[in-house]
Amino acid sequence: MKKIILAVVLFLPFLVSCSQNRKAPAVSPQTAVGETETAKVQYLTTSDFRKKIMDYEAHPDEWVFAGSRPAVIDFYTTWCGPCKMMAPVVESLAGKYAGKIDFYKVDIDQESELASVFGISSIPTFLFIPVKGKPSVQMGAMQKEDFEGLIDKIKIK
């Protein structure tokens, strides 16, 4: 009996820690807007996406880019290790290409509609959008040099 009680007592903390909710707290649009005033990467809501990138409800069958500069969108989550690893790379490149290419982030936990519309099943996923033409998608973490190579394909010459 003592062994059973000891096993339960030892196993209980493990069970409780594994069942904790790891979902990040919701970020209000006001917080996201405040962060973008100092950051070079802008955080998009579904509404912002439809205004700045593409209104997929108005154009469900074709890509119609609403931006005036090429763009890179990072679909991520706050709990994803590779996403966290890519964040400084994205920030650095946003600074390097400031005024030439727009950089955005979409938290798919907060904006699940966008993840669904674009079939995001792996994170991080990056959408590279030229001003004219169709966007390209890259899934997973990558080296900064590889990321820049993909940017070179969309930037205006």
C-alpha positions, 0 to 999 in steps of 0.5 A: 500500500505504501508503494502505491501511495508513493508511486501516486505522489511521485507521479502526480506532479508529472501528470499535472505539469504535462496537462498545463495549457501552454497556449499563450495569452491573447494579445490585444490589437492595441498591444500589437499596434503599440509594438509595431510603432517601434519594431520593423516587423508588423503584427497582422490581424485577419482584418489587417491582412485583408486590407494590407496583403490580400482580400481573400473573400473578395478574390477567392480564386486569384491572388490580388496583392494589395501592397505597393512593396514586396512583403514577407509574412512569418506565420508563427506561434509563441510556443514554437522553438524554430519560430523563436529561433527565426525571430531575430533573423526576421527582425534583422532582415526587416531592418536591412530591407526597411523601406524596400520590403514589408515584413509581417508576422501572423500568430496562428494561435490568435489568427486561426482563420488565416492559418486555415485559409492558407493551409498552414500546417507547419510552423514557421511558414514564410510567405514571400510576396512579390509586387507582381506575380504569385507568392512562394511559400517556405516551411521551416527554419532556415539559415539567414543566407537562405532566407536572403536568397528567397528575398532576392527573388521578390525584391524590386530590382 
